[in-house]
Amino acid sequence: MQVPGFGEWVVRRVTPEAATTTLTFAQLEQVLSNAAALICGAAYGDAAAFLGRVPLDVPAQHEAMIIARRTADGFHASLEDRNNVIMAWPWDHLGTRVAWLASQSGDTDEPAVGDALFAAAVTYTLMHREQLTSVVGLWQQVVAGLRPAGGANNGPLAVSLPEMGAQLLEVYHALGG
């Protein structure tokens, strides 16, 4: 059995038991956001493994620029109004953008959205690494402040997006991808 592309494979790992073609827009957007976080983490953690795997042409660069701009605007807005902060991570913007484009084209199956998400997330990560460095640092601070509800361990959670992405990439390669 041939292993699908990394984007499709990650989407299949985070999709509920239903196919992506049966999800509502909001569900698809959330699935793609979760998958984008992991793809960004993997590409951020090992950029060399992703070089040459996506075309860094003008349309791809334009899409990455849109994501970077939306991320910057969102973080700027949260600094302007600290009483009403809503964080919108780049992977949220990636999920929304890919879900929107897929719903417009009518092709929301796993191979299509996985490939599109992979291309967009890797291009964004490679082109806007400096921004993603800041975002990952903030994300890790936010996650470190979380406590497991009702758990015996009340210490900070130690979660690294690049480590999670690297582990997923390692499993993918072990399966022959």
N, C-alpha and C positions, 0 to 999 in steps of 0.2 A: 504494500500500500504506500502510495506516495504521500509524503507529508506536505501539507499546504504551505503557502508563504507565511512568514512570521506574523504579519499583520492579521491574516485570516485566522491563523492558529490562536493568537492571543484573543481575538474577538470571540472565538468559539469557547475559550476557557472562561470568559467572564459573562457569557450570555446565559440567561436562565434557560431552562429546559426547552423552551420554544425556539423556533428558528427566527432569525432577525427579520425575515419577511413578514412575520406575524406580530411583531412588536408595534406598539403605538409609537408615535414620534418621540414622546418623552422617554419611553423605555429605551428606544434605540439610541437616543442622545446620551442617556446615562451609561449604557453598555459601552458606547464608543468613547466616552469620557474616561471610564475605568481602564479600557484597553489602551487609550492614548497615554495615560499616566505611566503604565508599564512599559510601553514602547519608548516613550521619552526617557524613562529611567534607564532602560537597556542601552539606548543610543548615547545617553549622557555618560554612563559608566564606562562604555567601551566604544568611543566614536570611531576608532579605526576599523572595527568590525562592520560598520555600516557605510563607510566611505565607498562610493561607487555602486551602491545598491539602489540608489534613487537618482533620477536625472535632476541635476540642479539647474534646470533651464529657467527661462524667464517666467513662465506660468507658475512653476513650483516656488520660485523665489517670491513671486507676488503673493501666493497663498501664505507662505511663511511670514511675510511682512504683515499681512492682515492679522495673523494670530499674534505676532509680537506687538502690534499696535493696540489691539484689543486688550491684551494682557497689561500693557503699560497704562492704558487709559483706566482700566479697572483698578489697578493698584493706586494710581494717582487719585481716583475718586474716593477710595477707601481712606486715604490719608487726609483728604479734604473734609470728610464727614466721619469722624471717628466714632460718633454715637450710633451710626447706622451702617456699620461695616458689613459688606457681603463680599467674601473673597471669591474671585473667579480665576481659577488657575488656567494656565495655557492649555492643559488637557481638556478643560471644560469647553474652551473656545474651539479646540480641535474637534471634539465630539459634536458640538453644535454645528460647526461648519460642514463636516462630512455627512452628518445625518441630514442636514438641509439639502445639500447637493444631491445626495442619494435619493431622497424623497422626491426631489424635483425631476430626476431622471427616471424614477420608477424602479431603480435597481438597488434593492436593499438587502440582497443576499450576502452571506458571509464572505465569499471571495471578493465581491465588488467593494463592499465597505471596508473589509480588511486591507485590501491592496491600497485603496484611497487613503485610509487612515495611516497606514505604514508610510506611504510616500509623504504625506503632509507632516506627520510627527517627526520623522527622521530629518526631513528638510528643515523644519523649524529648529530642531535640536542642533543640527550641524551649523546652521546659519546664525542662530541667536543664542549661542552657548553662554555668553556673558549674562544675558537676561535670565536664562534658565538656571545659571549658578545662583543668582540672587533668589529666584523663586524656590529652588530646591532647598536652599538654606532656610528661608522663611517657612516653607512647608514642614521641614523637620522640626523647627521650633514649635509650630502649632501642634504637630503630632506628639511631641515630647510633653506638651501640656495636658494631653488627654489622659484620663484614668479609666481603667476598665470598670464598668458599672458592676458594683457588688463583688468585685474580685478580691481575692486575698492580697494580691500585690497592688498596693496603692502608689507605687513608684511610677515614674514616667515611662511611657512606651518607647522602646528603641526600634524605630522603623526607618529604614533608608530606602528611598525610592530607587536610587541607582543599584543597590544591592538586590532589591526585589526584582528589578528588571534583569539584572545579570543572572540571577538564579533561574528566571523564566527562560532566558536565552540559552542557558546551559542545558536545561531540560529539553528545549526545542532541538538543540544540536544532538543531544543524546538519542532523540527519537529519529534522527536522520535528516533533520531540516537544515 
